[in-house]
Amino acid sequence: MLRYFDPPGLAPGATYSHGAIVPGGMRLATIAGQVGNRPDGSVVEGFEAQVEQAFGNLFAALADIGMAREDLVRINVYMTDRADVAAYERVFARRMGPVKPPDTLLIVAGLARAEYRFEIDAWAAKAD
């Protein structure tokens, strides 16, 4: 049976869980889009700070289910300004190190809240 989860330390989602685990020989987890929210739900200011916070939130969700960045099998990135790509790549290199899962980067007109400039969602898998 599919298990949804919401790690402590992340702002609760009003209409979504932060992830889901698919049972079987491999644990397959999906992580909902993570943005620059602090645990209290407030948004950090500045693009690079939002990317840092979003990666921190992603890693917190993974840790809650016994996974880490090395278990990521797919990420999707959404940004509102093409001019921020180089800043994203700097944070990505710092936070992900040698781990480079397949990804898609999209420049979008907007995200769920006007102050959001960055969002990342992910898939992860690990042997049971």
PyMOL commands that place a pseudoatom at each C-alpha (Angstrom):
pseudoatom trace, name=CA, resn=MET, resi=1, chain=A, elem=C, hetatm=0, pos=[0.000, 0.000, 0.000]
pseudoatom trace, name=CA, resn=LEU, resi=2, chain=A, elem=C, hetatm=0, pos=[1.234, 3.479, -0.864]
pseudoatom trace, name=CA, resn=ARG, resi=3, chain=A, elem=C, hetatm=0, pos=[2.417, 5.527, 2.150]
pseudoatom trace, name=CA, resn=TYR, resi=4, chain=A, elem=C, hetatm=0, pos=[2.284, 9.308, 2.178]
pseudoatom trace, name=CA, resn=PHE, resi=5, chain=A, elem=C, hetatm=0, pos=[4.546, 11.236, 4.541]
pseudoatom trace, name=CA, resn=ASP, resi=6, chain=A, elem=C, hetatm=0, pos=[5.089, 14.737, 5.919]
pseudoatom trace, name=CA, resn=PRO, resi=7, chain=A, elem=C, hetatm=0, pos=[8.443, 15.182, 7.676]
pseudoatom trace, name=CA, resn=PRO, resi=8, chain=A, elem=C, hetatm=0, pos=[8.638, 17.242, 10.852]
pseudoatom trace, name=CA, resn=GLY, resi=9, chain=A, elem=C, hetatm=0, pos=[10.366, 20.560, 10.293]
pseudoatom trace, name=CA, resn=LEU, resi=10, chain=A, elem=C, hetatm=0, pos=[8.672, 21.286, 6.950]
pseudoatom trace, name=CA, resn=ALA, resi=11, chain=A, elem=C, hetatm=0, pos=[5.694, 23.597, 6.629]
pseudoatom trace, name=CA, resn=PRO, resi=12, chain=A, elem=C, hetatm=0, pos=[2.600, 21.416, 6.152]
pseudoatom trace, name=CA, resn=GLY, resi=13, chain=A, elem=C, hetatm=0, pos=[1.032, 21.366, 2.706]
pseudoatom trace, name=CA, resn=ALA, resi=14, chain=A, elem=C, hetatm=0, pos=[-2.585, 22.434, 2.586]
pseudoatom trace, name=CA, resn=THR, resi=15, chain=A, elem=C, hetatm=0, pos=[-3.489, 20.161, -0.337]
pseudoatom trace, name=CA, resn=TYR, resi=16, chain=A, elem=C, hetatm=0, pos=[-0.596, 17.720, -0.618]
pseudoatom trace, name=CA, resn=SER, resi=17, chain=A, elem=C, hetatm=0, pos=[1.807, 15.429, 1.246]
pseudoatom trace, name=CA, resn=HIS, resi=18, chain=A, elem=C, hetatm=0, pos=[5.532, 16.094, 0.998]
pseudoatom trace, name=CA, resn=GLY, resi=19, chain=A, elem=C, hetatm=0, pos=[6.135, 12.619, -0.383]
pseudoatom trace, name=CA, resn=ALA, resi=20, chain=A, elem=C, hetatm=0, pos=[4.967, 9.085, -1.045]
pseudoatom trace, name=CA, resn=ILE, resi=21, chain=A, elem=C, hetatm=0, pos=[6.652, 5.699, -0.778]
pseudoatom trace, name=CA, resn=VAL, resi=22, chain=A, elem=C, hetatm=0, pos=[5.776, 2.797, -3.078]
pseudoatom trace, name=CA, resn=PRO, resi=23, chain=A, elem=C, hetatm=0, pos=[6.298, -0.605, -1.387]
pseudoatom trace, name=CA, resn=GLY, resi=24, chain=A, elem=C, hetatm=0, pos=[8.150, -3.514, -2.950]
pseudoatom trace, name=CA, resn=GLY, resi=25, chain=A, elem=C, hetatm=0, pos=[11.751, -4.723, -3.272]
pseudoatom trace, name=CA, resn=MET, resi=26, chain=A, elem=C, hetatm=0, pos=[12.801, -1.129, -3.844]
pseudoatom trace, name=CA, resn=ARG, resi=27, chain=A, elem=C, hetatm=0, pos=[11.384, 1.762, -1.922]
pseudoatom trace, name=CA, resn=LEU, resi=28, chain=A, elem=C, hetatm=0, pos=[10.293, 4.363, -4.449]
pseudoatom trace, name=CA, resn=ALA, resi=29, chain=A, elem=C, hetatm=0, pos=[9.501, 7.759, -3.018]
pseudoatom trace, name=CA, resn=THR, resi=30, chain=A, elem=C, hetatm=0, pos=[8.217, 10.942, -4.570]
pseudoatom trace, name=CA, resn=ILE, resi=31, chain=A, elem=C, hetatm=0, pos=[8.888, 14.286, -2.963]
pseudoatom trace, name=CA, resn=ALA, resi=32, chain=A, elem=C, hetatm=0, pos=[6.444, 17.120, -3.573]
pseudoatom trace, name=CA, resn=GLY, resi=33, chain=A, elem=C, hetatm=0, pos=[7.677, 20.444, -4.886]
pseudoatom trace, name=CA, resn=GLN, resi=34, chain=A, elem=C, hetatm=0, pos=[9.875, 22.110, -2.292]
pseudoatom trace, name=CA, resn=VAL, resi=35, chain=A, elem=C, hetatm=0, pos=[10.193, 25.887, -2.206]
pseudoatom trace, name=CA, resn=GLY, resi=36, chain=A, elem=C, hetatm=0, pos=[11.965, 28.449, -0.066]
pseudoatom trace, name=CA, resn=ASN, resi=37, chain=A, elem=C, hetatm=0, pos=[9.674, 27.976, 2.952]
pseudoatom trace, name=CA, resn=ARG, resi=38, chain=A, elem=C, hetatm=0, pos=[11.057, 27.913, 6.477]
pseudoatom trace, name=CA, resn=PRO, resi=39, chain=A, elem=C, hetatm=0, pos=[9.426, 25.398, 8.860]
pseudoatom trace, name=CA, resn=ASP, resi=40, chain=A, elem=C, hetatm=0, pos=[6.989, 28.107, 9.999]
pseudoatom trace, name=CA, resn=GLY, resi=41, chain=A, elem=C, hetatm=0, pos=[5.831, 28.607, 6.393]
pseudoatom trace, name=CA, resn=SER, resi=42, chain=A, elem=C, hetatm=0, pos=[7.501, 31.988, 5.896]
pseudoatom trace, name=CA, resn=VAL, resi=43, chain=A, elem=C, hetatm=0, pos=[9.446, 32.454, 2.664]
pseudoatom trace, name=CA, resn=VAL, resi=44, chain=A, elem=C, hetatm=0, pos=[13.159, 33.308, 2.610]
pseudoatom trace, name=CA, resn=GLU, resi=45, chain=A, elem=C, hetatm=0, pos=[14.115, 36.334, 0.532]
pseudoatom trace, name=CA, resn=GLY, resi=46, chain=A, elem=C, hetatm=0, pos=[16.359, 36.242, -2.515]
pseudoatom trace, name=CA, resn=PHE, resi=47, chain=A, elem=C, hetatm=0, pos=[16.652, 33.666, -5.250]
pseudoatom trace, name=CA, resn=GLU, resi=48, chain=A, elem=C, hetatm=0, pos=[19.801, 31.910, -4.033]
pseudoatom trace, name=CA, resn=ALA, resi=49, chain=A, elem=C, hetatm=0, pos=[18.448, 31.739, -0.472]
pseudoatom trace, name=CA, resn=GLN, resi=50, chain=A, elem=C, hetatm=0, pos=[15.240, 30.176, -1.806]
pseudoatom trace, name=CA, resn=VAL, resi=51, chain=A, elem=C, hetatm=0, pos=[17.233, 27.538, -3.698]
pseudoatom trace, name=CA, resn=GLU, resi=52, chain=A, elem=C, hetatm=0, pos=[19.285, 26.753, -0.566]
pseudoatom trace, name=CA, resn=GLN, resi=53, chain=A, elem=C, hetatm=0, pos=[16.126, 26.439, 1.550]
pseudoatom trace, name=CA, resn=ALA, resi=54, chain=A, elem=C, hetatm=0, pos=[14.354, 24.302, -1.059]
pseudoatom trace, name=CA, resn=PHE, resi=55, chain=A, elem=C, hetatm=0, pos=[17.312, 21.897, -1.217]
pseudoatom trace, name=CA, resn=GLY, resi=56, chain=A, elem=C, hetatm=0, pos=[17.389, 21.809, 2.598]
pseudoatom trace, name=CA, resn=ASN, resi=57, chain=A, elem=C, hetatm=0, pos=[13.684, 20.963, 2.610]
pseudoatom trace, name=CA, resn=LEU, resi=58, chain=A, elem=C, hetatm=0, pos=[14.206, 18.259, -0.024]
pseudoatom trace, name=CA, resn=PHE, resi=59, chain=A, elem=C, hetatm=0, pos=[17.039, 16.695, 1.984]
pseudoatom trace, name=CA, resn=ALA, resi=60, chain=A, elem=C, hetatm=0, pos=[14.930, 16.849, 5.183]
pseudoatom trace, name=CA, resn=ALA, resi=61, chain=A, elem=C, hetatm=0, pos=[12.118, 14.967, 3.426]
pseudoatom trace, name=CA, resn=LEU, resi=62, chain=A, elem=C, hetatm=0, pos=[14.590, 12.343, 2.188]
pseudoatom trace, name=CA, resn=ALA, resi=63, chain=A, elem=C, hetatm=0, pos=[16.194, 11.965, 5.633]
pseudoatom trace, name=CA, resn=ASP, resi=64, chain=A, elem=C, hetatm=0, pos=[12.779, 11.430, 7.199]
pseudoatom trace, name=CA, resn=ILE, resi=65, chain=A, elem=C, hetatm=0, pos=[12.413, 8.220, 5.170]
pseudoatom trace, name=CA, resn=GLY, resi=66, chain=A, elem=C, hetatm=0, pos=[16.012, 7.043, 5.482]
pseudoatom trace, name=CA, resn=MET, resi=67, chain=A, elem=C, hetatm=0, pos=[17.143, 8.328, 2.112]
pseudoatom trace, name=CA, resn=ALA, resi=68, chain=A, elem=C, hetatm=0, pos=[19.729, 10.860, 0.959]
pseudoatom trace, name=CA, resn=ARG, resi=69, chain=A, elem=C, hetatm=0, pos=[20.754, 12.793, -2.143]
pseudoatom trace, name=CA, resn=GLU, resi=70, chain=A, elem=C, hetatm=0, pos=[22.508, 9.677, -3.463]
pseudoatom trace, name=CA, resn=ASP, resi=71, chain=A, elem=C, hetatm=0, pos=[19.092, 7.993, -3.709]
pseudoatom trace, name=CA, resn=LEU, resi=72, chain=A, elem=C, hetatm=0, pos=[17.618, 10.620, -6.038]
pseudoatom trace, name=CA, resn=VAL, resi=73, chain=A, elem=C, hetatm=0, pos=[16.668, 9.148, -9.395]
pseudoatom trace, name=CA, resn=ARG, resi=74, chain=A, elem=C, hetatm=0, pos=[14.941, 12.200, -10.901]
pseudoatom trace, name=CA, resn=ILE, resi=75, chain=A, elem=C, hetatm=0, pos=[14.468, 15.893, -10.147]
pseudoatom trace, name=CA, resn=ASN, resi=76, chain=A, elem=C, hetatm=0, pos=[12.338, 18.585, -11.758]
pseudoatom trace, name=CA, resn=VAL, resi=77, chain=A, elem=C, hetatm=0, pos=[13.245, 22.246, -11.294]
pseudoatom trace, name=CA, resn=TYR, resi=78, chain=A, elem=C, hetatm=0, pos=[10.947, 25.214, -11.887]
pseudoatom trace, name=CA, resn=MET, resi=79, chain=A, elem=C, hetatm=0, pos=[12.255, 28.785, -11.993]
pseudoatom trace, name=CA, resn=THR, resi=80, chain=A, elem=C, hetatm=0, pos=[10.577, 32.075, -12.828]
pseudoatom trace, name=CA, resn=ASP, resi=81, chain=A, elem=C, hetatm=0, pos=[13.594, 33.884, -14.343]
pseudoatom trace, name=CA, resn=ARG, resi=82, chain=A, elem=C, hetatm=0, pos=[16.093, 32.531, -16.859]
pseudoatom trace, name=CA, resn=ALA, resi=83, chain=A, elem=C, hetatm=0, pos=[18.654, 35.039, -15.519]
pseudoatom trace, name=CA, resn=ASP, resi=84, chain=A, elem=C, hetatm=0, pos=[18.858, 32.941, -12.305]
pseudoatom trace, name=CA, resn=VAL, resi=85, chain=A, elem=C, hetatm=0, pos=[20.097, 29.742, -13.980]
pseudoatom trace, name=CA, resn=ALA, resi=86, chain=A, elem=C, hetatm=0, pos=[23.782, 30.357, -13.119]
pseudoatom trace, name=CA, resn=ALA, resi=87, chain=A, elem=C, hetatm=0, pos=[22.899, 30.991, -9.451]
pseudoatom trace, name=CA, resn=TYR, resi=88, chain=A, elem=C, hetatm=0, pos=[20.870, 27.761, -9.390]
pseudoatom trace, name=CA, resn=GLU, resi=89, chain=A, elem=C, hetatm=0, pos=[23.780, 25.825, -10.888]
pseudoatom trace, name=CA, resn=ARG, resi=90, chain=A, elem=C, hetatm=0, pos=[26.135, 27.166, -8.177]
pseudoatom trace, name=CA, resn=VAL, resi=91, chain=A, elem=C, hetatm=0, pos=[23.808, 26.048, -5.392]
pseudoatom trace, name=CA, resn=PHE, resi=92, chain=A, elem=C, hetatm=0, pos=[23.170, 22.711, -7.127]
pseudoatom trace, name=CA, resn=ALA, resi=93, chain=A, elem=C, hetatm=0, pos=[26.931, 22.000, -7.317]
pseudoatom trace, name=CA, resn=ARG, resi=94, chain=A, elem=C, hetatm=0, pos=[27.390, 22.936, -3.647]
pseudoatom trace, name=CA, resn=ARG, resi=95, chain=A, elem=C, hetatm=0, pos=[24.401, 20.958, -2.334]
pseudoatom trace, name=CA, resn=MET, resi=96, chain=A, elem=C, hetatm=0, pos=[24.527, 17.913, -4.622]
pseudoatom trace, name=CA, resn=GLY, resi=97, chain=A, elem=C, hetatm=0, pos=[28.289, 17.408, -5.009]
pseudoatom trace, name=CA, resn=PRO, resi=98, chain=A, elem=C, hetatm=0, pos=[28.993, 14.568, -7.437]
pseudoatom trace, name=CA, resn=VAL, resi=99, chain=A, elem=C, hetatm=0, pos=[25.360, 13.344, -7.444]
pseudoatom trace, name=CA, resn=LYS, resi=100, chain=A, elem=C, hetatm=0, pos=[23.731, 14.262, -10.756]
pseudoatom trace, name=CA, resn=PRO, resi=101, chain=A, elem=C, hetatm=0, pos=[20.328, 12.614, -11.195]
pseudoatom trace, name=CA, resn=PRO, resi=102, chain=A, elem=C, hetatm=0, pos=[18.423, 13.065, -14.439]
pseudoatom trace, name=CA, resn=ASP, resi=103, chain=A, elem=C, hetatm=0, pos=[16.607, 16.374, -14.338]
pseudoatom trace, name=CA, resn=THR, resi=104, chain=A, elem=C, hetatm=0, pos=[14.396, 18.795, -16.169]
pseudoatom trace, name=CA, resn=LEU, resi=105, chain=A, elem=C, hetatm=0, pos=[14.673, 22.559, -15.674]
pseudoatom trace, name=CA, resn=LEU, resi=106, chain=A, elem=C, hetatm=0, pos=[11.692, 24.660, -16.700]
pseudoatom trace, name=CA, resn=ILE, resi=107, chain=A, elem=C, hetatm=0, pos=[11.320, 28.422, -16.832]
pseudoatom trace, name=CA, resn=VAL, resi=108, chain=A, elem=C, hetatm=0, pos=[7.715, 29.130, -15.847]
pseudoatom trace, name=CA, resn=ALA, resi=109, chain=A, elem=C, hetatm=0, pos=[5.513, 32.219, -15.711]
pseudoatom trace, name=CA, resn=GLY, resi=110, chain=A, elem=C, hetatm=0, pos=[4.843, 31.770, -12.006]
pseudoatom trace, name=CA, resn=LEU, resi=111, chain=A, elem=C, hetatm=0, pos=[4.636, 29.383, -9.071]
pseudoatom trace, name=CA, resn=ALA, resi=112, chain=A, elem=C, hetatm=0, pos=[1.949, 28.843, -6.410]
pseudoatom trace, name=CA, resn=ARG, resi=113, chain=A, elem=C, hetatm=0, pos=[2.749, 32.087, -4.558]
pseudoatom trace, name=CA, resn=ALA, resi=114, chain=A, elem=C, hetatm=0, pos=[4.031, 35.288, -6.150]
pseudoatom trace, name=CA, resn=GLU, resi=115, chain=A, elem=C, hetatm=0, pos=[7.109, 35.401, -3.857]
pseudoatom trace, name=CA, resn=TYR, resi=116, chain=A, elem=C, hetatm=0, pos=[8.276, 31.931, -4.915]
pseudoatom trace, name=CA, resn=ARG, resi=117, chain=A, elem=C, hetatm=0, pos=[11.036, 32.061, -7.522]
pseudoatom trace, name=CA, resn=PHE, resi=118, chain=A, elem=C, hetatm=0, pos=[12.189, 28.425, -7.352]
pseudoatom trace, name=CA, resn=GLU, resi=119, chain=A, elem=C, hetatm=0, pos=[10.707, 24.960, -6.786]
pseudoatom trace, name=CA, resn=ILE, resi=120, chain=A, elem=C, hetatm=0, pos=[12.159, 21.444, -6.955]
pseudoatom trace, name=CA, resn=ASP, resi=121, chain=A, elem=C, hetatm=0, pos=[10.428, 18.061, -6.829]
pseudoatom trace, name=CA, resn=ALA, resi=122, chain=A, elem=C, hetatm=0, pos=[12.061, 14.652, -6.873]
pseudoatom trace, name=CA, resn=TRP, resi=123, chain=A, elem=C, hetatm=0, pos=[11.876, 10.890, -7.124]
pseudoatom trace, name=CA, resn=ALA, resi=124, chain=A, elem=C, hetatm=0, pos=[14.126, 8.675, -5.027]
pseudoatom trace, name=CA, resn=ALA, resi=125, chain=A, elem=C, hetatm=0, pos=[14.649, 4.913, -4.801]
pseudoatom trace, name=CA, resn=LYS, resi=126, chain=A, elem=C, hetatm=0, pos=[16.480, 2.648, -2.363]
pseudoatom trace, name=CA, resn=ALA, resi=127, chain=A, elem=C, hetatm=0, pos=[16.644, -1.096, -1.801]
pseudoatom trace, name=CA, resn=ASP, resi=128, chain=A, elem=C, hetatm=0, pos=[14.544, -2.277, 1.160]
for i in range(1, 128): cmd.bond("trace and resi %d" % i, "trace and resi %d" % (i + 1))
show_as sticks, trace
zoom trace
